[in-house]
Amino acid sequence: MRNGYYLLICVFLLLKCEDSIEVNVFDSEPLLVVEAQINWIKETQKTEQEVILSLSSSYFSDTYVPAIGAEVDILDSNENTYTFSEDLEAPGHYFPLDTIPYILNQELKLNITYEGQKFTGTESLISVSTIDSISQKPIFFFGEERIQLDAFCIDPKNKKNYTFFEFTGESIEITEFNVFRDDFVDGFIYNGFLFGSDFEIGDKIRFRQYGLSKRGFNYWNLLINQNTQGGPFATVPVNLNGNIINLTNPNANPLGYFRASEVSEVIYLVK
């Protein structure tokens, strides 16, 4: 009985000793964030050319800060310069005054000047295989019926290929991605897949496959892994090194990536 009495006293003292602890989190200086893409869509012959600039924020903040007033241009391998202009209705979004021509494997150089600092990055326009077909099949997962959609392509033989698949649609809350490299399927059929339970008949889903350089594949592979792995023992996310550097201050390289891709696109209706 006495031991129980002492135990209650100890528990009471422990509860009374609980104090809140404030941890000071020191934010680093904001970094430039670059989302630069040059897309050429094979099926429609349309292009998407845009550079989005913003500033990084603290870990606990979800505030979006556009980087306004920057000077942006892209230089091609023939020394032609394509100047980008900021959209006044969408601060931080920059579009070319003239369309950059579609030339596969051409090296493009992105140049950015922002608040007295100069940034640059290079990438080549990478080809991609056409999405030939899409299949749909039911999958039973823990007793629940779900749908798997597969986009099939044929890998070019004797050529190293890196791509990523992107899936968007009204019934897809967060854009889904797959990355692919042809280490074991050279010259054979390969696929990107989408798996879910919220699809309904008639849902429209956009399948896209983007051509990537090897460096681009490594970047997207790490980025996707960081955002999909979970659990108590998952790797702690870190800032990834893209292909853009700060020429003025090498200790403040920007976040993000400059990508130039041929794109295969198919719009699919769920059956």
N, C-alpha and C positions, 0 to 999 in steps of 0.2 A: 504493500500500500504506500509505504514511504517512497519507494522508487518511482511509483506512478506520480506522486505529488511533485517530486523533483523534476521529473520529465515535463510535466505541465509548466513548471516555472521556467525551464530552459526554453521551451517553445515560445512562451510569452515574451521572454527577453529577446529572442531572435527576431520575432515579429516587430518588436518595438525599436530594434536597431536598424530597420530598413530605411535607408535614405536614398533619395533620388540623386543620380549622378549625371551631371551635364558634361557632354563630350564636345569639345570645340573642334569643328571640322574646318580646316584651312583650305579655301578654294584657290586654285591656281589661276593665273591670268587666262582669260578666254582665248581659245584658239580658233582660227578660221576653219570652218567646215565646208568642204567642197563636194558637191554632187554634180558631176559633169558627165553628160552622156551624149554620144552621137549614135543614133540608131537609124539603120536603113532596113525597112520591112520588105521582105522579098515579094510577098504575095500581092501587096497593094502598091509597091513602088513609092511608098510615102516615107518621109523622114521625120525624125524627132531630134532636134538639136537644142540643147538647153544646158545652162550652167546655173546651179542654185548655190548661193553663198549665204552662210549664216555663221553665228558665233556659238561656241560651246558654252554650256551653262553648268552650274554645280550639280552634283549627284542628286540632291534632293529637290531640284527645281525642274519644272516642266515648261518653263518659259521659252518661247521661240524668239530669237533675236536675229532678224535678217541683217546681212552685211550689205549695206547700201552704199552707193557712190563708188563702186569699184570700177577699174578699167580691165576689160576682159577681151582677149582675142585668141584666135587659133591660127597657127602657121602651118601650112602644108609642106610637103617635100619639095615643091617647086617654088618655095619662098613667097607664095601667095598668102596674104593676111586677111583673115575674116574677123571683122570687128563685131563684138556683141554689145547690145544696148539693153539697159535695165527697163523692165516693164514697170511703168509708173503705178499701175494698179496691182502689181504683185511685187512689192519690194524684195530685193535679193534674188529675183529671177531674171536671168540675162539670156537674150536670144540673138542669133546672128542677123546682121542686116542683109547679108547675102547667103544663100544656101551653100554649104560646103559640099563639093561634088562627091559622088559615090565612086571611090577607087579602092578596091580591095588591097589590103596589105600596105597601103600608103601610111607613112608615119605622120602623125599629127602632134603638134606641140601646143599645149595650153599655157597661156601667159596671163597672170592676174597681178594687178597692182592694187593694194588695199591699205589705206592709212600709212602710206610711205614704205610699205614692205612689198617686195616682189616675190611671186611664187611661180613655179613652172613644173610641168609634168608632160611626159610623152606617152603615146600609145598608138598602136596601129589598128586599122580597120580590119577586124577578124571575120572571116566567113563562117557560115554555120550550115548544117544539114537541114533540109526541109522536113517539117513534120508531115509524114506521109499519111498517117491514119491515127484514129483515136478509138479505143475500145472501152466498153463499160461493163462491169460485172459486179454482182453482189458478193460481199464478204461478210461472214458471220464472225463477230468479235465479242467474246464473252456473252453469247446468246443474243446479241443485238445485230440486226442486219445493217450493214453499211455499204457504201458504194466506193469502188476503186475505179479511177479513170486513168488510162495509160496512153501517153502520146508516143508513137513509134517513129523512129527515124533510121536511116541507113548510114552507117559510119563510112566515110571515104577511106579506101584502102591505102596503106603505106603513107599515111599522113597523121601526125600527132594532132589530136583535137581536144579542146577543152570548151565546155559550154555550161550554161546553167538554164534551168527551166523556171518559169514564173507562172503562177496560177492566180488569176484574179476573177472576181465575180460578185454578184449581189449576195449570194449565199456564203461567201467566204469572208469572214470578218477581218482576218489578218492575211495579207498576201503570203502564199506558200511558195517555197523554193526547193529545187533539187539541183545539185551540182553533178557534173559528169566529166570523166576523162576516159579515153578509150584504151586503157592499159591492156585489157583482156578481151576486147571486142573489135579489134581492128578489122574493118571491112564487113562487119556483121550488123544485125539489127540491134538497136538499144532503145531504151525508153525512159521517159520521166513519168512519175506517177503522182496522183492526187488521191487522198484517202479521207473520207468523211461520212458523217451521218445526217447532215442537215440539208442535203440536196433534195429538191423536189422536181418533178417532171416539168420541163420547160425552162428550168434555170439556165441562164446564159453564163458560160464560163470562157474566159479568154486564156488560151494556152499560148505561151511564148517560149522560144528557145533563143538564147543570145550566144554569139560566138565570143570566146574569151582568149586572151593570151595566157601563157603559163602563169605569169605573175598575177594576172587578173583572177585566174582560177584559185590560186593559193589564197588570195585576199578574200574572195567570196566564200570559199570553203571554211576559212577560219571565222569569218563574220557570221555565217549561218550556224556553225557549231556553237559559237558563243551565245547565240540567241535562242537555241533550242535545247541545249543541255541543262538539266536541272538536278535537284537533289543536294543533300548536305555536303557531298564530296566532289561536286562539280568544280571545274577549273574556274578561278576568279577571272571575270572579264577584264581585259586590258585594252588600251588604245592600240589599234592596229596600224602598222606602217603601210600607207598606200603608195602611189607612184607620183606624188606631188611633194616638192620640197620648197622650203623657204630660203631663197637666195640671200636675203638680207640678214636673217637671224636663224642659223641652222639648228638652234636649240628650241625653235618654235615652229616646227614643221606642222602643216595643217592636217586635219583629219579628213577622211574621205578618199575618193578615187576618181580618176579620169578614165572613162571607158568608151571605146568606139567599137560598135558591133553591127554585123549583119544580123537580122532578126527574122525568124520564121514564126508566123502567127496564124492561129486557127481559132475561130469562135465556134464553140460546141454547145449544143442544147441537150440537157440531161433528158434521158428517155424514161 
